[in-house]
């Protein structure tokens, strides 16, 4: 990624928060790096350099600014949506793949050799996979140090460090403070055993209540629950199970950083990093809402919808396989019916969580379990049951991989090869499971109903959507949200069963 020094310096001089997380400024005279909006006096251009990631600044020998905490910004929206190898690798690193599987495992996931991947990431992001993973571990550790009273040994392993010594050395190198000094600056909140409460940064504007409404309407009994201003669900994580409760509100001020409060109850604290990343995906926390809204607000059809709900997000997922299965369950039935069927499957086939929390009792059924079923035993028409089993087998066997490291085009082709999976299902999965920002569903029932309400012919949907690129997934979210809750309850956003 080539950064224009002049453009970067102008952004720093203006202290424009929209660039926080997009690049970092490093001051050679002090050996400190900052976010672009840091309130400190702007240094002379001759004394600074710019880096695309915090990891690149750290690898170049710079320490994080104690005033602006540059690693506390949301992730770069460019890497969040990028379809190239660097973007896919960054999303996998954020999910802890390097900590669990090493650089070799990461390279295998994106289809490159470790050496080639290291060269590519260093060229694009200014740092290799080990340095990027180290920066992610340091950032997670800092948040846990400052916001909890967990023992440092617990924080070290929860953040993905291999040893206490590695944890101590990294914190000192990155922040120029010991863990004790870092905690003393802010003080930790009380955390019960296995419970971690964190503040997750999101860019504003953020239509948090609308995202909650989407999730609440589709909440699967036993797996998800919600109330005024909050949503909770069970989690299947690399080292065990858990639950998370998220408190979300609206934040209308543009180009700021707001925070979502998330409380995790985990079997194993090593799952903290993975849990945080999956919740960030669910919340679409790294979206650049200003860029999205600026594009869509200019459209005569969408302008009023964007003005009514600035910062509307596309709900993501905590498990791509779950989203795919639920997409098939929702074919040709109402939202309420799909939710009921999913709840029955969860109660009968889902693994009980080790620490149930009220209504949260089970994980969503895993695809290995679903793949072993007889379609005739499923509470749905035979054709849809066969599609569900075929999809589950493809996911269980690894023929289709649904994570943020997967490429949309290859994944779409693999999905369309499965009997019963058509364009709507494949594209819906791409939008929510892969987090693709430019997906539109012209045949979707909700799309057609929304366009009719807005006085447009649904037959022209494809043509209308061309000017919404590259943010058609967000346009889709606005069309869905323009429908009343009562209408959404009666009509599934989907299409007739696919063959």
N, C-alpha and C positions, 0 to 999 in steps of 0.2 A: 504494500500500500504506500503510494508516494504522496507525501504531505506537502502542500504548497506553503512555504515559510511565510510569505506575505499574507495569505489568507488566514493562516493560523494565528499570526501575530495580531491581525485586526480583530479576530474573534476574542483573543485574550484581552486586548485593550478595551473592548466593549463589555467584557465580563458577561457575555451572552451564555446563559445556562444551557441553552439548547446543545452546546458543543461538549458539555460535561459527559465523559465516557466515550466520546467520539475520537478524541486525541488527548494527549497530555503534554504539558510544557515542563521542561527540565531546565533548571538554572545552573549553569556551569560553575559559577563562583561560590554557590552555597552547597552544591551537590544535592539539591532537593527538587523533587518533581511535584507538580500541582495540577489540579483541574483547571480548565480555562477560566472559570468564574471565580477563582480564588480572590478574596478581598485584599490580599497583600499588594503592595505597590508593584506595578508592572515593570519588570526588569527591561533593560535595553536589549534590543533585538540581537546585537552581537554577542550577548552573554547567554543566549538560550538555544535549546534545540527542542524538536518536537518528536513525540513517539506515538505510534498508533495504539499501544496498549500499556497498561501499568507494568506488565511483565517486561516489556522492552525497556522501559525506563529503569526498572530494578536491575535488569541484566547489564545495563550500561553503567551501573554503580551509583544510581541516585536513590535517595531515601524519600519516603512519603512525607508530605507536608503535614505537620501536626495541627495546622490551623484549618485547612480545607478538606483533609482526609480524602484524597483523590480516589482511593479504591472503594469508597463508600457510594460512588455514583452507580446508577443502573448500568448494565452492560451496554456496549456499543450497539445501537440499532442496526448498523450495517452488518455486523457479524451475526446478529440475530436472524436476519432474513436472507443472508447470502446463500446462494445455492452452490457456490463453488466449494472446492475441497477445504480451503481455509475456514470458511464459515461453518461447514459441517464438522470439521475437527474441533473448532472452538466450542461448539455446543456440546460435543461429547466430553471434552475436557471439563467443562462446567458441571457435567453430570458425574464426574469422578472416575471416568474410564481409565485415565492414566494411573490413578491411585490403586485401582483394582486390578487392571490388566496390563499395566506398563505401556511403554511407547509401542511395543510390538503389537499389543492388542488394539491400540488406537489405530495404528497403521493398517491393520487387517480390516478394521471396520470401514475405513474409507477407501480401501483398495490400492494402497501404495506401500512401498517398502519403507521401513523406518528411516533410512538415510534420505530418501527422496522427500518424505513428509517433513523431516527436519529442515531441509533446504527450503521447501516451499513455505513453511510457516515462518521461518526466519526472514525470508524475502518479503512476505506479505504483512506480517505482524511484528517484525522486529525481534522475535524471540522464538525459540524452539519449543516443542511440547513439554519438556521438563520444566523450563522456566515459566511457561504459561500455567502449568499445573501448580507450581510453587506459589505463584502470585495468587491463585485462587485459594490455596490452603491458607496463606497468610491473611487474606481478606476474611475468610470464614472464621479463623481464629480470633482476629481482632474484634469481630462482632460478638463472638461468644465471651471474650474476655470483658468487654465493656458492658454487656447487657445481661450477663448471668453471674451467679456466684459458683459456677461449676469449678471443681478442682482443675488446676492447670494440666494435670495428667489426663483427665477426662477430655479437656478441650483439645489437647494435642492429638489424641486418637480420633476424636470426633471430626477434626478438621482434615484428617488424612495423613498426618505426619507419622513417620515410621518409628520415631523415638522422641523422648523428652528433650534430648540434647539437640536434635534437629529442629524441634519446635522452638526452643529457646534461642538458638543461633539465628533462625530465620526471622523471628520477631525483632531481635536486636538489629539485624541487618536492614530490614525493611523500614522499621519505624524509629530506629535509634533509641529505643526504650526497651527495658526488660518487660516481661509479661506483668510483673507486679506494679511497675511504674505506669504501664498502660492502663491497668485496672484502676489504679489510684487516681487517675485523671478524671474518671467518670463514675466509677463505682458500679458494681454489678447488682442486678435484680435477683431476688430469691427464686431459685428453681428447685422443684422437688425432684426426687430421683427419676431419671429417665425423661424429664420434661425440660424443654428448652423454649423460651419465648424470645422471639427475634423481631426486629424491625426490618422489613424488606423495602428497599427503595424502589419507587416507581416514578416515571416521568409524568408530568402534568401537562394539560388537563387529564384527569382520570375519572371516567364515568363508572366508578366502582359499584354503585347501586344497580346499574343496569346489568353489569356482569353477574352480580349476585342473583338478579331476577332470572337470568338465563339459566344459571346453574340450579337454582332452587326449583324452577319449573320441571326440571328433568331429574331431580335427585332420586336416586335408587334407594328404596327402603333397606335399612341395615348397613348400607355402604356410605350413604351421604345423608346429611340433614342440614337444616338451616333455620334461621330466625331473623329478626329485625337487625340488619347491619352485620350479620355474620353467616358463615358457611363452614361446615366441618365434614370430614370424610376419613375413611380408612386408607392406608397406604401399604403397598407391597414394595419393599425396598431390598437392596442387595443382601443385607445381613439380618433381616427380620421384618416384622410388621410394625405398624404404628398408626397413629391418628394425627390429624392436624385441624386446628380451629383457626379460621382466618377472620379478622375483623376489618371490614372494608367500608370506606366512605367515598363520597364524591370530592374531587379536588379540582376546582374550576380554573384557578390561576395558571396561565400558560407558562411553559418553559421553566418550571421549577422542579424540585424533587420533593415528593411526598413519601409517606411511609405507610405500609400495611403491616399490621401486627399479626404474627403467626405464632401459635403455640403448638409445639410438637411433643407428642408423647411416644417415645421410641423404645423398642426392645433393646436396641444397640445404638449407642451414641455415634458409632462410626457412620451411621446412615444420615447424619445431620446434613452434610454437604449435598448428598443426593436428594434428600427431602426438600431442602431449600430450593434447589434448582428446579425440581418438578413443580413446586408451588409457583415459582416465578413463571414457568411455562404456562401453567393453568391461568394465571392472572394476566398473561401477555405483558409482563412488567417492563420488558426492554423495548417495546414499541416506541417509535418517535411520533407521538400524537400530533405535534405541531405540523410536521411534514405531511402526515396523512390528512389532517383536517384542511390544510391549505389547498391541497389538490381537490378534495371532494367538495369543499365549500364553494368552489367556483362553478360547479355543475348546477344548471337550472333546476334539475329534478331533486338532487340531494342536498342542495344548499340549506334549505329550511330544516332538514333532518339533522344535519351537522350542527347547526346553530342551536338546536334544541338539546342535543346530547354531545357536547364537545368531549373529545377524548374517549369515545366509545371503543372498546377493545373487542378482539376476536377471542372468545374463550378457548384456551388450549386444552391441556390434559395432564394427568399425572401418570398415565399409562396408555401408550399408543394402541396396544392390542385391545384394551377395553373400549376405546373410542370406536375402533373398527367393528367389534362385535355389536356394540350398541347401535351403530349405523345400520347394520343388517336387521337387528331387532325392530328398528323403527320404520322399515319399509312397509308402506301401505296401511299403517295404523296411526292412531292419534298419539300425541305425546304422552297422554295419560296411560294409554294401553301399553305402549312400549315400556314405560316406567314400571308398570305392574308386572310385566313379563320378566323384566330384568331383576326386579325384586324377588320373584319366585326362584329364578335361577341362582341368585346370590344366597338365598336362604337354604336351598337344597344342595348346591354345589360349591359355594364359596368357602374358603378356609376361615375358620373363626380367628379373630385377632386375639393375641395373647393378653391384651389389656383392653377389654371392651369398655366403651365410654358412652353410657346412656343408650341411645338408639344406634350407635355405631358398634356393630357386632361381627361383621363379616367382611372379608375382601371380596371384590368382584371375582367371579370364577376365572381361573387361568385357562389359557387356550389349550393346554395339554389335556386338561380335564374335559373341556368341551369337545375336543377332537375325538375323544373316545366314545361319545354318545351315539345312540341310534337316533336318526332324525325323527322317527315316529314317536319317540319319547318326549319330544320338545313341544311346548304349548304354542304351536304356530303351524301354519300350512306347511305341507310336506316340502314344497319347492323352496320355501324360505329356510326351513330346517336344514335341507341339504346344502344350501348356500352357506349357512352358518357353520356347518361341520367342515365343509371344504375350505372356508376361510381360516378356521381355527387350525386345521391341519397344516395349511401353508405357513401360518405364523409359527406354529409349534416346531415345524421342520426347518425353519429358517429360510424358506423359499421367498417369503416376504418379510422384510424387516421394517418396522415402524418406529423409528426414533429420529431425533433431529439431525442425525448424521446421514440419513438416507436421502438420495436424490429423488426429486419428484417424478421426473419422466420415467425412470426405470421402475420406480415403485408403482406408478400408475399402470404401466404395461403389465407388470406382474399381477396386479389386482384384477385387471380386466380379463386376464386369462383364466380366472376362477369362475366356474359356472355360477350364475346368479348375481355376479357383481358387475354392474354396469357403470356408465359414466358418472351418474349422480353420486353413487356410493364411493367410487374411487376418488372423485374430486372433494367430496365432503371429508373423507379421511385425510386427503392431502392438506386441506385447510386446517383441520384441528389437530391431527396427529403429527404432521410434519411441520406445522406452523407456517405454511406457505402464505405469503401476503397477497397473492394475486390470483385467487380462485373465485370464479363466479358460477352460480348454479341456475342457469336460465330456466330449466324444467322444474325447478323446485316449487312445490305448492305455495310455500310462503312467499317466494319471489313473485309468482304470478298474482297472488292476492294483493301484495303490497303495490305492485305496479298498477293494478286495476284501481285501487284506492287513490293512487296519485294521478289517475287520469291517463295512463299510458297503456298502449296495447302490449300485452305480454309477448306477442310474437316478435316484437322489436327488441327484446331484452338483450340479445347478444350485441346488436348494434349500439344500444345505449351504453353498454358496459365498457366499450373500447376506450372512452375518454376517462374512465375511472382507474385505468392501469397506471402504476403498478400496485394499487391498493384496492383491488376489487373484492378481496375478502372482507375489508372494512365496509365497503359499500354494501356487501351482502348482509353484514351485521346490522347496518342501519335499516335496510329494508325489512329484515326480520323484526327489529325492535319497533318499527313504525306500526306494526300490528298490535292490537290490544291484547292483553293477557287472556281475556276470554276467548278471543279468536284463536290464539295460539294453542290453548288447551284443547280446542275442538279439532284442530287441523294439524297434522304432523308436517313439519318441514321436511318433505321428502317427495317421492314420486312412486308410481305403481311399481309393483314387484318386477325385478329385472331378470332377464333370462339370457 
